[in-house]
Amino acid sequence: MKPQKLTLRFYILSLLMLAVLLVSCSPVDYDTETDILSDKETNQELKKFSSKTELLEFLKDAASNANYVSAYSGGIRSTMMVEAAVSDFSEASALGTPAAKSSTAGGAEDYSQTNVQVKGVDEADIVKNDNKYIYTLTGNNLVIIDAYPAEDADILSETEIKGTTRNMFINDDRLIIFTLTNDQTPVFAEYDFAPRPRYTSKTHALIYDISDRANPTQIKDYNLNGNYYESRMIGNYVYFIVNENVYYYNNVIDMPVIRESSEKLISPEIYYFDNPENNYNFNTIASFNIKSDDSISAKTFMMGYSNNLYVSRNNIYITYQKNLPYTYYKEHNEDRFYKVVVPLLPLDIQNKINSIRNNIELTSYEKWDTISSILEDMYNTMEEKEKLTLIEKIENAITDYEAKIEAERRKTVIHKIKIDDGYIDYDIKGEVHGYLLNQFSMDEHAGYFRVATTTYIYTRRDNTMYNNVYILDENLEQVGKIEDIAPEERIYSTRFLGDRLYMVTFKRVDPLFVIDLSNPSNPEILGELKIPGYSDYLHPYDENHIIGIGKETESNQWGGISTKGVKLALFDVSDVTNPTQIDTYEIGQSGTDSEALNEHKAFLFDKEKNLLVIPVREMKDRYFDNKLGYYRNKIWQGAYVFGLTPEDGFEVKGTITHEDDEEDTNYYYYGSPSAVRRSLYMDNTLYTISAKKIKMNNLDNIKEELNEIKLPYEVENKDHFPIMEVAVERTFN
């Protein structure tokens, strides 16, 4: 071969490989896309392991692909004695009241409860209350306060809880606390002579009899290995989900087991889905009657990490990212070459290449070596203009092909599990394009399941994103959709309310979309409002007004967008075609934050009381600290109390802080015990709760403090917390 010919071959093949690697950044019309992944699809069907041996064989088969798969998605690992880390799952939700609203004699006539997403479906939290008592988890203590009337409020009991407390429910005279402990489980490897300790996290559901609030008595300890994920209470039935990495070592697998204290109760049946995963987890859904001694029931589903969870009164919906089979990544380049490139070549060249492809006597390497020589000879006979025209044609075809495949990969799988008085039964699965932000991205209404997603497409040429709304029937079959909403932006918050969806996307401005869902087969965007800033959480004021809480933004000197303080906004959606922002209120400078931005349970609103309360960590002006010798920001932590009406907008009634001294005020550190976490009311008293104390203020005059109770919180050395000296700006380019 002549040297110049080798150079030409290298040049030509480089161009061809570049074309093969180019991918698109445009949304795809799914109705017209070709069935390019039909031979690579996984059906996501539910299957059940009949034995531990079958499960072991499944994991062996999956692990055999580990080295290859890890190049794309992390692989499957078999590990020995690995301590499980506690997962920190987002707990997002909002609006409604729990099913069981306990009422204690001598208590308040009017009182707030946990802000939940679905009416009648209670959500566990760190603070609960009825009309007389407040129950709070402070450190590893359950503290019960006789809170009403406020002037006589006092601590009734302090109960030390073993492990790390997560959250709790109350139901009349029963209370349940979810905790995590670190545990050692003995495991026998195959033909080993002694058990080896396996370190793992364990989730406990501790049930207490609180008929005597001064002396809570533990009556149950349901526990199983794994990390607490989520829980709900419907009536007297509690449902909770525990995630655990599948422990697989030396042909030994530690199966899920539910115990009461140390006694084994049940080994749940294990189901799985035809979806290749980077790492497998046991997701165990358990249920029990909080007021009964009936045994607990449970089922385990082996899948990847669950992304989001939505629970209605009748169903649990678990979602996760869809993965393609391992063979897809291995065969992708080869498939693309034969499906896209070859059909665009001259007919005689196609025939030669297909003949080589079908030659079973040649190895894969030998086939490509011969094909590349044919391509070289083909390009050598072409004029330069002809070569470039062909390569451009191939590039365009590959762009379209890759766009369709990339969009098809970006799917969310939805599994629907029926629940009824503790009964758990798998129902059906569905799929939608894109990813869900949180559980507010989902909603069940009038027999339909509605979801809002963002599709991200990452390519070598460029990246893009756009948003979608899908309506599914009871069988999770798609009946209606809107796609390609707000290109180059992503969803920041959604709120489904009856036949409407309110959706906020953001990149440089905050479009609030009003979407009509009354016709499931034909949802449509009714109106749109573009304003600076964005909302992380949306909450209904009434049928014609929506409250948003997020961040204000402004253009910066680099041409991007920077965040400012916390922003409250009130939207008028009475004219659905022309939503308007009728009032806003901004708190603090850049770096100001509120737990209510990502935890709806920290958001207290009552229209009838004209009351809105949010916790705030406010970044104030900078000053020079002579002691330290540099500039710092003053930090204020507490709660803002607002009145809110469509006529008058946001009116600050007052602020409440739990900080005791100037040092607390000046130092900002994560995990501050002075940070207000929750608020509630009983009649005309507002209660704000931090780790250190509970304050009681008059709702008619917030400045009037009625009482204060110090909680049993052990203050740690502030040096243990990272101090934040400078406000951090969030920028968007």
C-alpha positions in Angstrom: 0.0 0.0 0.0 1.4 3.4 -0.9 2.0 5.9 1.9 -0.3 8.6 0.4 -3.1 6.0 0.1 -2.7 5.2 3.8 -3.1 8.8 4.6 -6.2 9.1 2.4 -7.6 6.0 4.1 -7.0 7.4 7.5 -8.6 10.7 6.5 -11.6 9.0 5.0 -12.2 6.6 7.9 -11.7 9.4 10.4 -14.5 11.4 8.6 -16.7 8.3 8.6 -16.2 7.6 12.3 -16.9 11.2 13.1 -20.1 10.9 11.2 -21.0 7.8 13.1 -20.4 9.4 16.4 -22.5 12.6 15.8 -25.8 12.6 17.5 -28.8 15.0 17.5 -30.1 17.5 20.0 -33.6 17.8 18.6 -36.9 16.5 20.1 -38.3 13.5 18.3 -41.9 13.0 17.0 -42.5 9.7 18.7 -45.6 9.0 16.6 -43.5 8.8 13.5 -40.3 7.3 14.8 -39.2 4.0 13.4 -39.0 0.9 15.5 -35.3 1.1 15.8 -35.1 -0.5 19.3 -37.6 -3.2 18.9 -35.0 -6.0 19.1 -33.3 -4.3 22.1 -36.4 -3.5 24.2 -37.1 -4.9 27.6 -40.7 -5.7 28.3 -40.5 -4.7 32.0 -42.9 -7.5 32.8 -43.3 -8.7 36.4 -41.6 -12.0 37.3 -41.3 -13.9 40.5 -38.3 -15.8 41.8 -39.4 -19.3 42.6 -36.4 -20.0 44.8 -33.2 -18.6 46.2 -31.3 -20.7 43.6 -33.1 -19.0 40.8 -32.3 -15.6 42.2 -28.6 -16.6 42.6 -28.5 -17.7 38.9 -30.1 -14.4 37.8 -27.4 -12.4 39.7 -24.6 -14.6 38.3 -25.9 -13.9 34.8 -26.0 -10.2 35.5 -22.6 -10.1 37.2 -21.0 -11.9 34.2 -21.7 -8.6 32.2 -20.3 -6.4 35.0 -16.9 -5.5 33.4 -18.5 -4.6 30.1 -21.5 -2.8 31.6 -19.4 -0.8 33.9 -18.0 1.2 31.0 -21.5 2.6 30.5 -23.4 2.4 33.7 -21.4 1.3 36.7 -21.7 -2.4 36.4 -22.9 -5.0 39.0 -20.6 -5.6 41.9 -20.3 -8.5 44.3 -18.9 -7.1 47.6 -17.8 -8.6 50.9 -18.6 -7.0 54.2 -19.5 -3.5 52.8 -21.2 -1.2 55.3 -24.4 0.2 53.8 -24.7 4.0 53.7 -27.9 5.6 54.8 -29.7 6.9 51.7 -31.1 10.4 51.9 -34.2 10.3 49.8 -36.1 13.5 49.1 -39.4 13.6 50.9 -41.5 15.9 48.7 -45.3 16.3 48.8 -48.1 18.7 50.0 -52.0 19.6 50.7 -54.7 17.8 52.4 -55.4 16.3 55.9 -54.6 12.9 57.3 -57.4 10.4 57.4 -57.3 10.0 61.2 -57.6 13.4 62.9 -57.4 12.6 66.6 -59.2 14.9 69.0 -58.3 15.0 72.6 -60.7 16.3 75.3 -59.8 19.8 76.5 -57.9 20.6 73.3 -58.2 23.3 70.7 -61.3 23.5 68.4 -59.2 24.5 65.4 -55.7 23.2 64.7 -53.4 22.5 61.7 -51.9 19.2 60.6 -49.1 18.0 58.3 -49.2 19.5 54.8 -49.7 16.4 52.6 -50.1 15.9 48.9 -53.2 13.7 48.8 -56.1 14.2 51.1 -56.6 11.2 53.4 -53.0 9.9 52.8 -50.9 11.0 55.8 -47.1 11.4 55.5 -44.7 10.9 58.3 -42.8 13.9 59.6 -40.4 15.0 62.4 -43.3 16.9 64.1 -46.9 15.8 64.6 -49.7 17.2 66.6 -53.3 16.8 67.5 -55.6 19.4 69.1 -53.7 19.4 72.4 -50.3 17.7 72.2 -47.2 18.2 70.1 -44.9 15.2 69.3 -41.4 16.1 68.1 -38.3 14.1 67.4 -35.3 16.0 68.9 -32.0 14.3 68.4 -32.8 10.7 69.4 -35.6 11.7 71.7 -39.3 11.6 71.3 -40.7 14.6 73.2 -44.4 14.9 74.0 -45.6 18.4 75.0 -48.9 19.2 76.5 -49.1 22.3 74.3 -52.7 23.6 74.8 -53.4 26.1 76.2 -50.0 27.7 75.4 -49.7 29.5 78.7 -49.7 26.2 80.6 -47.6 24.2 78.0 -45.1 21.8 79.5 -43.1 18.7 78.5 -44.9 15.5 79.6 -42.3 13.0 78.6 -38.9 12.5 77.0 -38.3 9.0 75.6 -34.9 8.0 74.3 -35.1 6.2 71.0 -32.5 3.7 69.9 -30.9 4.5 66.5 -31.3 7.5 64.2 -34.9 8.8 64.1 -36.4 9.6 60.7 -40.0 10.6 61.2 -43.3 9.4 62.7 -47.1 9.1 62.6 -49.7 9.6 65.3 -53.2 7.9 65.3 -55.2 8.6 68.4 -53.4 6.7 71.2 -50.8 5.1 68.9 -47.6 6.5 67.6 -45.1 5.0 65.2 -41.5 6.1 64.8 -39.2 5.0 61.9 -35.5 4.7 62.9 -32.3 3.5 61.4 -29.6 1.4 63.2 -26.3 -0.1 62.2 -26.3 -3.8 62.6 -24.2 -6.9 62.0 -25.8 -9.9 60.4 -24.0 -13.3 60.4 -23.5 -14.7 56.9 -22.1 -18.1 55.9 -20.2 -18.1 52.7 -20.5 -21.3 50.6 -18.6 -24.1 52.5 -17.1 -21.6 55.0 -16.5 -22.9 58.5 -17.8 -19.9 60.5 -20.2 -17.0 60.0 -18.8 -13.7 58.9 -20.3 -10.4 60.0 -22.1 -8.4 57.4 -22.5 -4.7 58.3 -25.8 -3.2 57.2 -28.4 -0.6 58.1 -31.7 -1.7 59.6 -35.0 0.0 59.5 -37.3 -0.2 62.5 -40.9 0.7 62.8 -41.4 1.3 66.5 -45.1 1.3 67.7 -45.9 3.1 70.9 -49.0 3.1 73.1 -49.4 6.8 74.1 -52.7 6.5 75.9 -50.6 7.8 78.8 -48.7 10.7 77.2 -46.4 11.0 80.2 -45.3 7.4 79.8 -45.2 6.1 76.2 -44.8 2.3 76.0 -43.2 0.5 73.1 -45.4 -2.4 72.0 -43.9 -3.4 68.6 -40.6 -3.3 66.8 -41.0 -4.4 63.2 -37.6 -4.3 61.5 -35.7 -5.4 58.4 -32.4 -4.8 56.8 -32.1 -1.8 54.6 -32.6 2.0 54.5 -35.9 3.7 55.2 -37.3 5.2 52.0 -40.9 6.5 52.4 -44.1 5.8 54.3 -47.8 6.7 54.2 -50.7 6.1 56.6 -54.2 5.6 55.2 -56.8 5.2 57.9 -55.3 2.8 60.4 -52.9 1.1 57.9 -49.3 2.1 57.6 -47.3 1.4 54.5 -43.6 1.8 54.4 -40.8 1.0 51.9 -37.3 -0.1 52.7 -34.4 -0.2 50.2 -31.4 -2.5 50.5 -28.5 -3.3 48.3 -28.7 -6.9 47.2 -25.9 -8.6 49.2 -24.4 -11.3 46.9 -21.1 -13.0 47.8 -19.7 -16.5 47.4 -23.0 -17.9 46.3 -24.7 -16.5 49.4 -27.5 -14.0 49.2 -29.1 -12.3 52.2 -32.8 -12.4 51.6 -35.2 -9.9 53.0 -36.7 -10.9 56.3 -39.1 -9.0 58.5 -38.8 -9.5 62.2 -40.6 -8.4 65.3 -37.7 -7.5 67.6 -35.5 -10.5 67.0 -38.2 -13.0 66.1 -38.6 -13.8 62.4 -42.1 -13.1 61.1 -42.1 -13.4 57.3 -39.8 -13.8 54.3 -41.5 -11.7 51.6 -42.0 -13.1 48.1 -39.5 -11.5 45.7 -40.5 -10.1 42.3 -38.4 -8.6 39.6 -38.7 -6.8 36.3 -37.1 -7.3 33.0 -34.9 -4.2 33.3 -31.1 -4.4 33.4 -29.8 -2.4 36.3 -26.5 -0.9 37.3 -27.0 -2.2 40.9 -29.9 -4.2 42.2 -31.8 -3.4 45.3 -34.5 -5.1 47.3 -37.5 -2.7 47.6 -39.7 -4.1 50.3 -43.2 -2.7 50.7 -44.7 -3.6 54.1 -48.0 -2.8 55.8 -49.6 -3.2 59.1 -52.6 -2.0 61.2 -51.3 0.5 63.7 -54.2 -0.3 66.1 -54.2 -4.1 65.7 -52.0 -6.9 66.7 -52.4 -8.5 63.3 -49.2 -9.6 61.7 -47.4 -7.5 59.2 -47.6 -8.3 55.5 -45.0 -7.4 52.8 -43.8 -8.0 49.2 -40.3 -7.4 47.8 -39.5 -6.0 44.3 -35.9 -6.3 43.1 -35.1 -3.3 40.9 -32.8 -0.4 40.7 -32.9 2.7 42.9 -36.4 4.0 42.9 -36.6 7.6 41.7 -39.9 8.8 43.0 -43.0 7.6 44.8 -46.6 8.6 44.6 -49.4 7.2 46.8 -53.1 7.6 46.4 -55.7 6.1 48.6 -55.8 2.9 46.5 -52.4 2.7 44.7 -48.7 3.0 45.2 -46.8 4.2 42.1 -43.0 3.4 42.0 -40.9 4.9 39.2 -37.3 4.5 38.0 -35.2 5.1 34.9 -35.5 2.5 32.2 -32.3 0.8 31.1 -31.6 -1.0 27.8 -30.2 -4.5 27.8 -26.4 -4.9 28.1 -26.2 -6.1 24.5 -27.5 -2.8 23.3 -24.3 -1.0 24.1 -22.2 -3.8 22.7 -24.0 -3.9 19.4 -24.9 -0.3 19.0 -22.1 0.8 16.7 -22.4 -2.2 14.6 -26.1 -1.9 14.2 -25.8 1.8 13.4 -23.3 1.1 10.7 -25.4 -1.5 8.9 -28.8 0.2 9.5 -27.8 3.8 8.6 -24.5 4.0 6.8 -24.6 1.0 4.4 -28.0 1.8 2.9 -26.6 5.2 1.8 -23.6 3.7 -0.1 -23.6 2.9 -3.8 -25.5 -0.4 -4.5 -22.5 -2.4 -5.6 -20.7 -1.4 -2.4 -23.8 -2.3 -0.3 -23.7 -5.8 -1.9 -20.0 -6.3 -1.2 -20.4 -5.2 2.4 -23.5 -7.4 3.1 -21.8 -10.4 1.5 -18.9 -10.0 3.9 -21.3 -9.4 6.8 -23.0 -12.7 6.1 -19.7 -14.7 5.7 -19.8 -16.8 8.9 -16.2 -18.0 8.3 -14.8 -14.5 9.0 -14.3 -13.1 12.5 -15.6 -9.7 13.4 -12.2 -8.2 13.1 -11.6 -9.8 9.7 -15.0 -8.5 8.5 -14.3 -4.9 9.5 -10.8 -5.1 8.1 -12.2 -6.1 4.7 -15.1 -3.7 4.8 -12.7 -0.8 5.6 -10.6 -1.6 2.6 -13.8 -1.6 0.4 -14.7 1.8 1.8 -11.2 3.1 1.1 -11.3 1.9 -2.5 -14.7 3.5 -2.9 -13.6 6.9 -1.6 -10.4 6.7 -3.8 -12.6 6.6 -6.9 -14.7 9.6 -5.9 -14.2 13.3 -6.6 -13.6 15.4 -3.5 -17.0 17.1 -3.8 -18.7 13.7 -4.2 -17.0 12.4 -1.0 -18.0 15.3 1.1 -21.6 15.1 -0.2 -21.8 11.5 0.8 -20.3 12.0 4.2 -22.7 14.9 4.9 -25.6 12.7 3.9 -24.4 10.0 6.3 -24.0 12.6 9.0 -27.5 13.7 8.6 -28.9 10.2 8.7 -26.9 9.3 11.8 -28.1 12.5 13.4 -31.7 11.5 13.0 -31.1 7.8 14.0 -29.2 8.8 17.2 -31.8 11.3 18.2 -34.5 8.6 18.1 -32.4 6.2 20.1 -31.3 8.7 22.6 -34.9 9.9 23.2 -36.1 6.3 23.4 -33.5 5.6 26.1 -34.7 8.5 28.2 -37.8 6.8 29.7 -39.3 6.4 33.1 -40.9 3.1 34.0 -44.0 3.3 36.3 -45.2 0.4 38.4 -48.6 0.4 39.9 -49.2 -1.5 43.1 -52.7 -1.8 44.5 -53.3 -1.3 48.3 -56.4 -1.8 50.3 -56.6 -2.1 54.1 -53.0 -3.4 54.3 -53.4 -5.7 51.2 -50.5 -5.3 48.7 -50.9 -6.6 45.1 -48.9 -5.7 42.0 -51.1 -4.4 39.2 -49.5 -3.2 36.0 -46.6 -1.2 34.5 -46.4 1.7 32.1 -43.7 4.0 30.5 -43.4 7.6 29.7 -40.6 9.6 28.0 -38.4 11.7 30.2 -37.7 11.9 33.9 -39.8 13.0 36.9 -38.7 15.7 39.2 -40.5 14.5 42.4 -43.7 13.0 43.5 -45.5 16.2 42.6 -44.8 15.2 39.0 -47.5 12.6 39.4 -51.2 12.6 40.2 -54.1 10.2 40.1 -57.5 11.7 39.3 -60.9 10.3 38.0 -59.3 7.0 36.9 -56.4 8.6 35.1 -52.7 8.8 36.1 -51.1 12.1 35.0 -47.3 12.8 34.9 -45.1 15.7 33.9 -41.5 14.9 32.8 -38.4 16.6 31.5 -36.5 14.9 28.7 -32.7 15.4 28.7 -30.7 14.4 25.6 -26.9 14.5 25.9 -25.0 14.3 22.7 -21.4 14.8 21.5 -22.6 17.7 19.4 -24.9 19.4 21.9 -27.3 18.9 24.8 -31.0 19.7 25.0 -34.0 19.3 27.2 -37.7 19.8 26.9 -40.8 18.9 28.9 -43.8 16.7 28.5 -47.2 15.9 30.0 -48.8 12.4 29.7 -52.2 11.1 30.7 -52.5 7.4 31.3 -55.5 5.3 31.9 -56.1 2.7 34.6 -53.9 0.2 32.7 -51.2 2.9 32.4 -51.7 3.1 28.7 -51.2 6.5 27.2 -54.4 8.3 26.2 -53.2 11.9 25.8 -50.0 13.9 25.7 -48.3 17.3 25.2 -44.6 17.1 24.3 -41.8 19.6 23.6 -42.9 22.2 26.1 -40.5 25.0 26.9 -37.4 23.7 25.0 -34.0 24.3 26.7 -35.8 24.6 30.1 -36.6 22.0 32.8 -39.4 21.6 35.2 -38.9 23.3 38.6 -42.3 22.6 40.1 -45.7 21.1 39.2 -49.1 21.0 40.9 -52.0 18.9 39.7 -55.3 20.3 40.9 -58.4 18.6 39.5 -58.6 19.1 35.8 -55.6 21.6 35.7 -51.9 21.3 35.9 -49.8 24.3 36.9 -46.2 23.8 35.8 -43.1 26.0 36.3 -40.1 25.6 34.0 -36.9 27.7 34.1 -33.7 28.7 32.4 -33.6 32.5 32.2 -37.2 33.4 33.1 -39.9 31.5 35.0 -42.8 30.5 32.7 -45.9 29.4 34.6 -48.0 27.2 32.4 -51.7 26.6 33.0 -52.6 23.2 31.3 -56.1 21.9 30.9 -56.5 18.1 31.5 -60.3 17.9 31.4 -60.2 16.0 28.1 -57.7 13.2 28.9 -57.2 12.5 25.2 -56.5 16.1 24.3 -54.7 18.1 27.1 -53.8 21.6 26.0 -51.8 24.6 27.3 -54.3 27.3 28.1 -52.0 30.1 29.2 -48.4 31.1 30.0 -46.8 33.7 32.2 -43.1 34.6 31.9 -41.5 36.4 34.8 -38.1 36.6 36.5 -37.2 34.0 39.1 -38.7 30.5 39.6 -40.9 28.6 42.0 -39.7 25.3 43.6 -43.0 24.6 45.2 -46.6 25.5 44.2 -49.5 25.5 46.7 -53.2 26.2 46.0 -54.6 29.4 47.7 -58.1 28.8 46.2 -59.5 27.6 42.8 -58.3 30.9 41.2 -55.0 31.6 42.9 -51.7 29.7 43.3 -48.9 30.4 45.8 -45.3 29.9 44.6 -42.1 29.8 46.7 -38.7 29.7 45.1 -35.9 32.2 44.3 -35.7 35.6 42.6 -33.2 35.9 39.8 -31.3 38.6 38.0 -28.9 38.9 35.0 -25.2 38.8 35.9 -22.1 40.4 34.4 -21.2 37.1 32.6 -24.4 37.0 30.6 -26.0 34.4 32.8 -28.6 34.4 35.5 -27.9 34.5 39.3 -30.2 33.7 42.1 -31.1 36.3 44.7 -33.3 35.8 47.8 -36.3 33.6 48.6 -39.3 34.7 46.5 -43.0 34.3 47.4 -45.4 34.9 44.6 -49.2 34.9 44.3 -50.6 34.0 40.9 -54.1 34.8 39.6 -55.3 32.0 37.3 -58.9 32.9 37.1 -58.3 33.8 33.4 -56.6 30.6 32.4 -55.5 32.0 29.1 -53.8 35.0 30.8 -52.3 34.0 34.3 -50.9 37.0 36.1 -48.6 37.5 39.1 -50.5 39.8 41.4 -47.9 40.1 44.2 -44.5 39.0 45.3 -42.3 39.3 48.4 -38.5 38.7 48.4 -36.6 37.7 51.5 -32.9 38.3 52.0 -29.9 38.4 49.7 -28.3 35.8 47.5 -27.7 32.7 49.6 -31.0 33.0 51.5 -32.8 29.7 51.7 -35.9 28.0 53.1 -36.6 24.4 53.9 -40.0 24.9 52.3 -38.3 25.1 48.9 -37.7 21.3 49.0 -39.8 20.1 51.9 -43.5 20.8 51.6 -44.1 19.8 55.3 -42.3 23.0 56.3 -44.9 25.1 54.5 -47.9 26.1 56.7 -50.9 27.8 55.1 -54.4 28.3 56.1 -56.6 30.5 54.0 -59.4 31.0 56.6 -56.8 32.1 59.2 -55.1 34.4 56.7 -51.9 32.6 57.7 -48.7 31.6 55.8 -45.5 30.6 57.7 -42.2 29.5 56.2 -38.8 28.8 57.9 -36.1 31.0 56.6 -32.3 31.1 56.7 -31.7 34.7 55.7 -28.5 36.1 54.3 -28.1 39.7 55.4 -25.5 42.5 54.8 -21.8 41.9 54.8 -19.6 43.3 57.5 -16.0 43.3 58.5 -15.2 41.0 61.4 -12.3 42.6 63.3 -11.7 39.5 65.3 -11.3 37.2 62.3 -9.9 39.9 60.0 -12.2 39.4 57.0 -15.7 40.2 55.7 -18.6 38.0 56.6 -22.3 37.9 56.1 -24.8 38.2 58.9 -27.2 35.3 59.0 -30.7 35.3 60.5 -32.6 32.1 61.1 -36.2 31.8 62.1 -39.7 31.9 60.6 -41.5 34.5 58.5 -45.3 34.9 59.3 -47.5 36.4 56.6 -51.0 37.3 56.0 -52.1 36.7 52.4 -55.1 37.8 50.4 -55.6 38.4 46.7 -56.6 42.0 47.5 -53.6 42.9 49.7 -51.0 40.4 48.7 -48.3 39.4 51.2 -48.3 41.2 54.5 -45.6 40.4 57.0 -47.2 39.9 60.4 -43.9 39.3 62.1 -40.8 37.1 62.4 -39.8 34.6 65.0 -36.3 33.4 65.8 -35.0 30.7 68.2 -31.5 32.2 68.3 -30.5 33.1 71.8 -27.6 35.5 71.3 -25.5 37.5 68.9 -23.1 34.6 68.4 -25.9 32.4 67.1 -27.1 35.2 64.8 -23.7 35.9 63.3 -22.6 32.3 62.7 -24.2 30.3 60.0 -23.7 26.6 60.2 -25.5 23.5 58.8 -27.6 21.6 61.2 -28.1 24.6 63.5 -30.3 23.6 66.4 -31.8 27.2 66.3 -33.2 26.7 62.8 -37.0 26.7 62.8 -38.0 23.4 61.0 -41.8 23.3 61.4 -44.7 25.4 62.5 -48.4 24.7 63.4 -51.3 26.3 65.1 -53.9 25.5 67.8 -56.8 28.0 67.9 -55.1 31.4 68.0 -51.6 30.3 69.0 -48.7 29.8 66.5 -46.1 27.2 67.5 -42.7 27.2 65.9 -40.4 24.2 66.5 -36.6 23.9 66.2 -34.3 21.3 67.7 -33.7 23.6 70.7 -37.1 24.8 71.6 -40.8 25.4 70.9 -42.0 29.0 70.9 -45.7 30.0 71.2 -46.9 33.4 69.8 -50.2 35.1 69.6 -51.5 34.9 66.0 -53.2 38.3 66.5 -49.9 39.9 67.5 -46.9 37.8 66.5 -44.6 39.9 68.7 -46.5 38.7 71.8 -44.7 35.6 73.0 -47.0 33.4 75.1 -44.6 30.8 76.2 -41.3 29.0 75.4 -40.3 25.4 76.1 -36.6 24.3 75.8 -36.2 20.8 74.3 -33.6 18.3 75.4 -31.2 19.0 72.6 -27.5 18.7 73.3 -25.7 21.5 71.6 -22.6 20.4 69.8 -19.4 22.4 69.4 -20.0 24.8 66.5 -16.5 23.9 65.2 -18.0 20.6 64.1 -20.2 22.4 61.6 -18.9 24.0 58.3 -19.3 27.7 58.6 -20.6 29.5 55.5 -18.9 32.9 55.3 -19.9 34.0 51.8 -23.2 34.0 50.1 -23.1 31.5 47.2 -24.8 32.6 44.0 -26.5 30.1 41.9 -25.9 30.9 38.2 -27.6 29.7 35.0 -26.0 30.1 31.7 
